[in-house]
Amino acid sequence: MKTSSTIVVAVIAAALGACGYALLAPARVPPAEHAAEKRPEKPNDHVEQDEHGADRIRISNVKLAAAGVVLAEAASATLTDTLAFNGILRANQEAVVQVTPRFPGIAKSILKRIGDKVGKDDLLAAIESNQSLTVYELRAPIAGTIIERQISLGEYASEQKPAFVVADLSTIWVDLSIYRQDLRRVRLNDEVLIDLDDGRGEIKGTISYMAPIGSSETQTALARVVLPNPDGRLRPGLFVTARLILAARNVAVAVRRSAIQTLESKTIVFVREDGDKIEARPVELGDSDLRFVEIRAGLSAGERYVAENSFVVKAEMGKGEAEHD
């Protein structure tokens, strides 16, 4: 009986001791809650909602510029129905001259290299004739640019092979490939817009020649545009694209196609508001072409919107919502 009483007393003492330790020990805060209490709120990239439920995010102009985001103003635009063609820039073959030695001999001096600009009658090289052993001069027959040189110092110069090719690059041919199904819609003197893909906009030109025969290999026919090239922007050998305008119509408000995004099953445009806020604005789309989309509702002319790299803002908004949750 005494032993049983002793066991009961020991159990009660142990329970009281554990209770006392729990009361005296500091309370533990769950790690997730503790981290949440100490995490500072970011001043930027914070998603908010207005009374209509529209999402907004704060992003500074500095951050937008660093990400390559381009802003533009919503404005009226001309939408066009077009035919698109691929093409290539070529030297104007009516202004390309091969300079061939009159007599075979040895190149004693060479004064010009590929890329050099020359005037008419500029000295290109001096050749020692094998027949007379006298040195005669090789001069440029036209003003232009050296685009080929097939002779080196001390090398044998043949009258059968051009030593230089000089091209006047002040005008350039744009040779366009027209598919057979589009030939009936293309005519001489049609106006086309040439895109060099150099970020400097399109160049307007007119079709001045259409080949009377086509290519059996590509099933295309050639249409040619001649463009002025005063600043050397047009470089033979580079590919281009061209648009033939078939019809045009004006719309009151339009944005670039790259501005359109989808967010939570809504078609939206990111609109720059005062300060550092960008709103994901739901919009109603209208007609479109290869460059612009008509906005029928949701955006007014003059409002600034994210025109290029809008996916960057979409990603930031998604990240901000995740952090906010």
Residue pairs with C-beta under 8 A, 6 or more apart in sequence:
29 37
42 323
43 58
44 58
44 59
44 60
44 63
44 276
45 57
45 58
45 59
45 316
45 319
45 320
45 323
46 57
46 58
46 320
46 324
47 55
47 56
47 57
47 317
47 320
47 321
47 324
48 55
48 56
48 57
48 58
49 55
49 56
50 56
54 279
54 280
54 281
54 282
55 263
55 279
55 280
55 317
55 321
56 273
56 277
56 278
56 279
56 280
57 277
57 278
57 280
57 313
57 316
57 317
57 320
58 275
58 276
58 277
58 278
59 276
59 278
59 313
59 316
60 276
61 276
64 71
64 313
67 309
67 312
68 308
68 309
68 312
69 306
69 308
69 309
69 310
69 312
69 313
70 306
70 307
70 308
70 309
71 272
71 304
71 305
71 306
71 307
72 255
72 256
72 259
72 304
72 305
72 307
73 301
73 302
73 303
73 304
73 305
74 253
74 254
74 255
74 295
74 299
74 300
74 301
74 302
74 303
74 304
74 305
75 253
75 254
75 301
75 302
76 250
76 251
76 252
76 253
76 254
76 301
77 250
77 251
77 254
77 292
77 294
78 248
78 249
78 250
78 251
79 248
79 249
79 250
79 251
79 254
79 287
79 288
79 289
79 292
79 294
80 243
80 245
80 246
80 247
80 248
80 289
81 245
81 246
81 247
81 248
81 289
82 243
82 244
82 245
82 246
82 289
82 290
83 182
83 185
83 186
83 243
83 244
83 246
84 241
84 242
84 243
84 290
85 176
85 177
85 178
85 182
85 192
85 223
85 241
85 242
85 243
85 244
86 176
86 177
86 239
86 240
86 241
86 242
87 174
87 175
87 176
87 177
87 194
87 239
87 240
87 241
87 242
88 174
88 175
88 237
88 238
88 239
88 240
89 172
89 173
89 174
89 234
89 235
89 236
89 237
89 238
89 239
89 240
90 172
90 173
90 174
90 175
90 236
90 237
91 147
91 167
91 169
91 172
91 173
91 236
92 167
92 168
92 169
92 171
92 172
92 173
92 226
93 173
95 142
95 144
95 167
95 168
95 170
95 171
96 147
96 165
96 166
96 167
96 168
97 141
97 142
97 144
97 165
97 166
97 167
98 162
98 164
98 165
99 124
99 138
99 140
99 141
99 162
99 163
99 164
99 165
99 166
100 159
100 160
100 161
100 162
100 163
101 127
101 138
101 157
101 158
101 159
101 163
102 136
102 159
103 127
103 129
103 130
103 131
103 132
103 136
103 159
104 129
104 130
104 131
104 156
104 157
104 158
104 159
105 127
105 128
105 129
105 130
105 131
105 136
105 156
105 157
106 127
106 128
106 130
106 154
106 155
106 156
106 157
107 125
107 126
107 127
107 151
107 152
107 153
107 154
107 155
107 156
107 157
107 163
108 126
108 127
108 128
108 135
108 153
109 125
109 126
109 153
110 124
110 125
110 149
110 151
110 152
110 153
111 123
111 124
111 125
112 118
112 122
112 124
112 125
112 146
112 149
112 164
113 146
113 149
114 146
114 147
114 148
114 149
115 145
115 146
116 145
116 146
117 144
117 145
117 146
118 124
118 140
118 143
118 144
118 145
118 146
118 166
119 140
119 143
120 140
120 141
120 142
120 143
121 139
121 140
122 139
122 140
123 137
123 138
123 139
124 138
124 139
124 140
124 146
124 163
124 164
125 137
125 138
125 151
125 157
125 163
125 164
126 135
126 136
126 137
126 138
127 135
127 136
127 137
127 138
127 157
128 134
128 135
129 135
129 136
138 163
138 164
140 164
140 166
141 166
142 166
142 168
143 168
144 166
144 167
144 168
144 169
145 166
145 167
145 168
145 169
146 164
146 165
146 166
147 165
147 166
147 167
147 236
148 162
148 164
148 165
149 163
149 164
149 165
150 161
150 162
150 163
150 164
151 157
151 163
151 164
157 163
167 236
169 229
169 232
169 234
169 236
170 228
170 229
170 230
171 226
171 227
171 228
171 229
172 226
172 227
172 229
172 234
172 236
173 224
173 225
173 226
174 194
174 205
174 224
174 225
174 226
174 227
174 234
174 240
174 242
175 222
175 223
175 224
176 192
176 207
176 222
176 223
176 224
176 225
176 242
177 218
177 220
177 221
177 222
178 186
178 210
178 220
178 221
178 222
178 223
179 219
179 220
180 214
180 219
180 220
180 221
183 221
185 244
185 246
186 207
186 210
186 223
186 244
187 207
188 207
188 208
188 209
188 210
189 206
189 207
189 208
190 206
190 207
190 244
191 204
191 205
191 206
191 244
191 245
192 204
192 205
192 206
192 207
192 225
192 242
192 243
192 244
192 245
193 202
193 203
193 204
193 205
193 242
193 243
193 245
194 202
194 203
194 204
194 205
194 225
194 227
194 240
194 241
194 242
195 202
195 240
195 241
195 242
195 243
196 203
196 233
196 234
196 238
196 240
197 240
197 241
198 233
200 233
202 243
203 227
205 225
205 226
205 227
206 225
207 223
207 224
207 225
208 224
208 225
208 226
209 222
209 223
209 224
210 221
210 222
210 223
210 224
211 221
211 222
211 223
211 224
213 221
214 220
214 221
214 222
215 221
215 222
225 242
227 234
243 290
249 287
251 286
251 287
251 292
251 294
252 301
253 294
253 295
253 296
253 299
253 300
253 301
254 292
254 293
254 294
254 295
255 269
255 292
255 293
255 295
255 299
255 305
255 307
256 291
256 292
256 293
256 307
256 308
257 288
257 290
257 291
257 292
257 293
258 307
258 308
258 309
258 310
259 269
259 270
259 293
259 305
259 306
259 307
259 308
259 310
260 267
260 268
260 269
260 285
260 293
260 310
261 267
261 268
261 269
261 270
261 280
261 310
261 311
261 314
262 268
263 280
263 314
263 317
266 282
267 282
267 283
267 284
267 285
268 280
268 281
268 282
268 283
269 281
269 283
269 295
269 298
269 299
269 305
269 306
269 310
270 278
270 279
270 280
270 281
270 305
270 306
270 310
270 313
270 314
271 278
271 279
271 281
271 299
271 303
271 304
271 305
271 306
272 278
272 303
272 304
272 305
272 306
273 279
278 306
278 313
280 317
281 298
281 299
282 298
283 295
283 296
283 297
283 298
283 299
284 295
284 296
284 297
284 298
285 293
285 294
285 295
285 296
286 293
286 294
286 295
286 296
287 293
287 294
288 294
299 305
306 313
